Amino acid sequence: MRFRHRAAAGFATLLLPLAGLVGLASPAQAATAATATYTKASDWGTGFEGRWTVKNTGTTSLSSWTVEWDFPSGTSVTSAWDADVTSSGTHWTAKNKSWNGTLAPGASVSFGFNGAGSGSPANCKLNGGSCDGTTVPGDAAPSAPGTPTASDVTNTSAKLTWSAATDDKGVKNYDVLRDGSKVATVTTTSYTDSGLTAGTSYSYTVQARDTADQTGPASGAVAVRTTGGTTDPPPTGDKVKLGYFTEWGVYGRNYHVKNLVSSGSAAKITHINYAFGNVKNGQCVVDDTYAAYDKAYTADQSVSGTADTWDQPLRGNFNQLRQLKAKYPHIKVLYSFGGWTYSGGFAQAAANPTAFAKSCKAVVEDPRWADVFDGIDIDWEYPNACGLTCDTSGAAAFKNLMSALRTEFGSSYLVTAAITADGSSGGKIDAADYGGASAYADWYNVMTYDYFGAFNAQGPTAPHSPLTSYSGIPQAGFNSADAIAKLKAKGVPSAKLLLGIGFYGRGWTGVTQAAPGGTATGAAPGTYEAGIEDYKILKTSCPATGTIAGTAYAYCGNNWWSYDTPATIAGKMTWAKNQGLGGAFFWEFSGDTSNGELVSAINSGLS
């Protein structure tokens, strides 16, 4: 769909207060030789700027680094950048960030800090050895422990047992993590977690620490649900109620997984599509790793009410989704790859579908978050047709890709796709074998929106998500009913089709008539992009003045907008049920009101 633009986040070097210095530390593993040197970059009397440089002087890569030193009493670090800096009394420790821990032979990295006092560092250690490179230890971090098993589960406790990790110097202890946060450190391979809430789901992992205080990778996760208690009931009915959660929404939109809880939406949906993973070199990859699994959340920002720590193995959106699933066990999460911006990578993926599918499963089943995702969704815009770029893979390419995904993921995972809703003769639905590919899909998200908008700057004004055709529609076949009918005629079962709803409007400016079909001079102003605005804004800034083809439009000043309201969504959900569709989906959560009124309309309409 045209609306799915990714807001790229650029990160410069950040100067943060010490309380905010959090980063996903990689397991420490020293190179054969490395040095850490200190310089005082500036001094302003009451304080100074210090800088450490770590250099790999050996012949093998350094996968992570930790610099330790002592300051005399009265000297301290007040803020730091490019490292996670903590202290215990006068002893200070700096660990690499998730993005600057790896150093090839000969490479170096620097981090800095502002300090108070006048002292200089002493007793420097690099990865537990000398900072001069003569005695840097060469031992590796411990292996991952076995995935825990749960037993003796009660209303308030559960016993966890796991197989031991291995390490060349010996394992000292294990950290037990509940929903990504450390709850205990033990020296044995079992732990009983108590003080839990009845009738609640939790996710546990374990990671080992060796005698050099190097932390290894986390084990696989085990889901545990305590007995008793009551939970919010899942949505009623057997229809899919799916919403897209955008990875980049945590930035400018300030929309986080916890918003699904505070709005009441989590109790009214069945599935979430996490958007978007990228498709590069014919393979699935995580796009924004910081937002996905590194961004730290404070207790008040997190679903669980527990703050992230710098050394937990998973943070960011993935950990928040894990916490959401623990609170709402009925929700399934799919990792969606592609979208408008990243669909160019599917052409190379289609050349080797098997390799593509294997790469996708490797991402979905990464042991750090394997319990988070229940399936995969691909959003190819568009197979054998044009979107941001044009594809010439052929009519069979989409079917081949879906077949490979189903073969690789098997029947235990959901495999879905967001597809075109172009119902015109010879249009995008006719360009690929959507009927044949449906045999491998659990369902299709039919993108029945973005039909018309200010990408045609002069108009004519028209609703961007018409349910049916109408007299004067600018393009035949550009409506939900025609798209659904065409897909059914190609052999796609009704129950595998979800109707799409946009939680936003499209609009023009320079319009002189309230009725559809008017001319315009360009795109109406929007908060994030001209011609587009969230429903939560439009419902008060430009209230609906009429309806056409099952959706609403609004005329205010010289601006003309079209968007869905709770009332038009109710009508569309009735139509979807009458058509025997599998349910509905929407793009995307952050466009809704703070109390989730559009999600409520979908839930009520399909129940």
C-alpha positions, -999 to 999 in steps of 0.1 A, spaced: 0 0 0 11 35 -7 9 46 30 35 23 43 65 45 43 92 38 69 104 67 90 142 60 92 157 68 125 192 83 125 212 81 157 241 105 164 264 100 194 242 105 225 253 122 257 230 107 284 227 109 322 242 79 339 207 65 348 200 62 311 231 44 301 217 11 290 227 -11 261 225 -47 251 259 -60 260 273 -88 238 288 -119 255 324 -110 263 352 -128 245 386 -114 245 409 -113 215 444 -127 217 458 -92 223 441 -58 229 449 -25 246 429 1 263 444 36 266 430 67 284 433 104 276 419 135 292 404 153 262 396 185 281 395 200 316 374 230 328 384 231 364 353 217 381 351 188 356 367 171 327 361 150 296 378 116 296 382 92 266 391 55 264 403 38 232 401 1 228 423 -14 201 425 -50 189 462 -57 185 457 -94 179 450 -116 149 415 -127 157 383 -106 160 373 -92 194 335 -98 198 330 -76 229 350 -55 254 348 -44 290 371 -18 305 374 -14 343 393 11 363 394 28 398 390 65 405 402 81 437 375 92 461 359 124 449 363 116 412 333 102 393 317 98 359 286 120 355 276 111 320 289 89 292 285 80 256 292 50 233 295 26 263 274 14 292 291 28 323 283 16 358 301 19 392 305 0 425 320 25 449 351 39 433 353 10 408 340 18 373 330 -5 345 324 3 308 309 -23 285 304 -19 247 271 -10 232 253 -36 210 266 -19 179 303 -13 187 315 -45 204 330 -62 175 366 -52 165 385 -68 136 423 -72 140 438 -37 140 405 -19 145 398 4 174 368 21 191 366 50 215 340 59 242 340 90 264 325 105 295 322 137 315 337 135 350 336 154 382 368 159 403 404 158 393 416 122 397 429 99 371 420 62 364 441 35 379 442 -4 379 429 -6 344 416 -40 332 404 -50 297 382 -80 296 396 -90 329 433 -88 319 459 -61 316 451 -30 295 486 -30 279 478 -60 258 503 -84 275 479 -105 295 445 -102 279 427 -135 286 417 -157 256 389 -176 271 355 -177 255 321 -168 270 301 -198 283 276 -216 260 239 -212 263 222 -234 289 195 -258 278 160 -245 274 144 -247 309 116 -271 317 88 -262 342 73 -283 369 55 -280 402 35 -250 388 10 -235 413 -10 -203 415 20 -184 427 52 -203 418 69 -225 393 101 -247 394 125 -244 365 152 -269 356 178 -267 328 209 -285 315 242 -270 324 262 -246 301 298 -253 293 329 -230 296 366 -236 293 373 -219 327 341 -231 344 306 -218 350 302 -196 381 264 -191 381 232 -186 361 209 -156 357 172 -165 356 152 -141 335 114 -137 336 99 -119 307 134 -106 298 142 -92 333 166 -109 357 148 -123 388 175 -144 403 212 -156 402 218 -192 412 248 -216 413 227 -247 405 207 -257 374 173 -252 390 153 -224 405 118 -220 420 102 -186 411 76 -175 436 54 -145 443 37 -149 408 2 -139 399 -24 -167 395 -37 -174 360 -8 -154 344 16 -164 316 53 -159 319 84 -165 297 116 -177 312 152 -179 299 185 -186 315 221 -174 308 254 -185 323 283 -165 337 318 -179 339 346 -172 365 358 -142 344 323 -127 347 317 -132 310 280 -137 302 270 -162 276 239 -162 253 205 -169 266 188 -202 265 157 -209 246 125 -196 263 98 -217 280 63 -204 286 48 -210 320 12 -202 330 3 -203 367 -29 -220 378 -61 -203 389 -69 -166 385 -89 -148 359 -78 -130 328 -94 -107 302 -115 -128 279 -102 -132 244 -123 -116 216 -155 -135 210 -163 -153 177 -140 -171 153 -130 -142 131 -94 -129 128 -90 -94 142 -55 -83 132 -36 -51 136 -2 -39 123 23 -26 149 50 -5 132 86 -8 144 93 29 138 62 41 157 83 42 189 100 73 176 81 103 164 47 88 171 57 77 206 35 46 202 46 16 222 34 -20 229 20 -8 262 -4 15 243 -22 -17 232 -29 -23 269 -38 12 280 -62 17 250 -80 -16 258 -71 -29 223 -51 -59 233 -82 -76 247 -101 -71 215 -77 -84 188 -65 -119 179 -33 -112 160 -5 -86 155 16 -81 125 50 -66 135 61 -44 106 85 -45 90 115 -68 86 136 -60 56 144 -82 26 181 -78 16 201 -100 -8 171 -123 -11 169 -129 26 149 -118 56 167 -96 81 158 -75 111 155 -39 101 159 -15 130 177 -36 156 176 -8 182 138 -5 182 134 -43 177 155 -56 206 178 -30 221 157 0 232 153 1 270 120 6 287 114 20 322 90 4 346 62 28 337 67 24 300 67 -14 300 38 -38 297 50 -58 328 57 -28 349 93 -39 353 122 -18 340 147 -32 316 183 -37 328 215 -31 308 225 -68 308 192 -86 300 195 -105 267 164 -90 251 148 -55 252 129 -33 228 97 -41 210 103 -79 209 106 -80 247 75 -58 251 56 -82 227 67 -111 249 53 -94 279 21 -86 261 16 -123 251 22 -132 287 -6 -109 298 -29 -118 268 -22 -154 259 -48 -154 231 -27 -130 210 -6 -144 182 22 -123 167 35 -126 131 67 -110 118 59 -91 86 86 -86 60 86 -62 31 60 -34 28 60 -5 3 96 5 10 113 -29 12 94 -49 -15 123 -44 -39 141 -73 -22 115 -99 -31 127 -102 -67 160 -117 -56 142 -138 -30 119 -152 -57 150 -164 -76 158 -188 -47 126 -193 -26 141 -221 -5 170 -200 6 147 -171 13 124 -192 34 153 -206 55 166 -171 62 131 -160 73 128 -190 97 162 -183 111 151 -147 120 117 -158 134 134 -186 155 163 -166 167 168 -180 203 166 -146 218 130 -142 208 118 -175 194 88 -175 218 76 -141 205 65 -150 170 38 -174 159 43 -170 122 54 -150 92 37 -125 69 51 -112 36 40 -79 21 52 -79 -15 41 -48 -33 37 -61 -59 45 -95 -75 50 -92 -113 37 -56 -111 48 -21 -101 49 -5 -67 78 16 -55 97 -4 -80 86 -27 -108 89 -65 -105 92 -89 -135 96 -122 -116 67 -137 -134 31 -148 -125 43 -179 -106 69 -162 -84 45 -153 -56 31 -189 -55 66 -203 -54 76 -181 -25 45 -190 -5 51 -227 -12 87 -225 1 76 -206 32 50 -232 40 74 -261 34 100 -244 57 77 -233 85 54 -263 84 19 -265 99 28 -252 134 34 -217 122 10 -192 105 20 -182 70 2 -152 56 5 -124 30 -7 -88 25 -18 -86 -11 -31 -61 -36 -68 -51 -37 -67 -40 -74 -99 -55 -87 -96 -38 -122 -95 -59 -153 -59 -67 -161 -48 -51 -128 -24 -63 -101 -46 -92 -90 -44 -106 -125 -6 -103 -125 2 -131 -100 -12 -165 -91 -30 -155 -59 -54 -184 -63 -27 -211 -65 -7 -195 -37 -36 -194 -13 -32 -232 -8 -1 -224 12 -15 -194 31 -36 -193 63 -51 -160 50 -45 -130 29 -46 -94 42 -64 -77 13 -53 -41 13 -87 -26 5 -76 11 10 -54 37 -7 -74 34 -39 -75 71 -43 -56 100 -28 -36 132 -33 -9 112 -51 -33 125 -79 -29 161 -68 -57 176 -88 -82 150 -78 -110 141 -84 -117 137 -47 -128 102 -39 -129 79 -9 -96 61 -4 -114 29 9 -147 25 -9 -165 -7 0 -184 -8 -32 -184 9 -66 -205 41 -71 -215 64 -99 -185 86 -108 -158 64 -92 -125 74 -109 -114 39 -116 -135 7 -122 -125 -21 -100 -110 1 -73 -132 -10 -44 -133 -37 -18 -163 -56 -33 -147 -60 -67 -114 -70 -53 -129 -97 -30 -151 -110 -59 -121 -113 -82 -100 -132 -56 -129 -156 -50 -132 -162 -87 -95 -171 -88 -101 -198 -62 -92 -181 -30 -116 -194 -3 -137 -167 14 -124 -177 49 -88 -169 38 -96 -133 29 -94 -105 55 -110 -71 48 -85 -42 52 -93 -10 72 -72 21 73 -69 39 106 -62 71 87 -76 94 61 -64 107 27 -71 143 17 -68 171 -7 -67 209 -4 -80 236 -27 -113 218 -30 -145 239 -36 -172 213 -33 -183 190 -5 -195 161 -26 -169 136 -40 -156 143 -75 -143 178 -70 -110 192 -83 -81 201 -60 -48 219 -60 -27 194 -40 -24 174 -8 -41 185 24 -16 192 53 -9 162 75 11 157 107 36 133 93 30 134 55 9 157 33 -23 141 22 -24 117 51 -38 121 87 -46 98 116 -83 91 124 -77 103 160 -69 138 146 -95 139 118 -124 129 140 -122 164 157 -103 185 132 -125 177 102 -155 157 113 -174 136 87 -200 154 67 -212 125 45 -208 89 34 -204 73 1 -197 37 -9 -197 25 27 -171 50 40 -171 85 53 -159 118 38 -154 152 54 -153 188 39 -139 215 61 -126 249 48 -111 240 15 -99 205 26 -116 173 17 -108 140 35 -121 104 34 -117 80 63 -135 52 82 -154 59 114 -168 35 139 -202 36 121 -187 28 86 -165 1 101 -196 -15 116 -211 -16 81 -180 -31 66 -178 -58 93 -214 -67 86 -206 -70 49 -174 -91 56 -195 -115 77 -221 -118 50 -194 -126 25 -180 -153 47 -147 -136 51 -122 -148 77 -122 -114 95 -105 -80 92 -72 -63 97 -61 -27 100 -32 -4 93 -22 5 120 -27 8 158 -13 44 163 -39 60 141 -67 50 166 -79 71 196 -64 66 230 -93 44 240 -92 23 208 -126 31 194 -118 18 159 -105 -15 173 -136 -17 194 -158 -12 163 -140 -41 144 -143 -64 175 -180 -56 180 -187 -58 143 -172 -93 138 -184 -108 171 
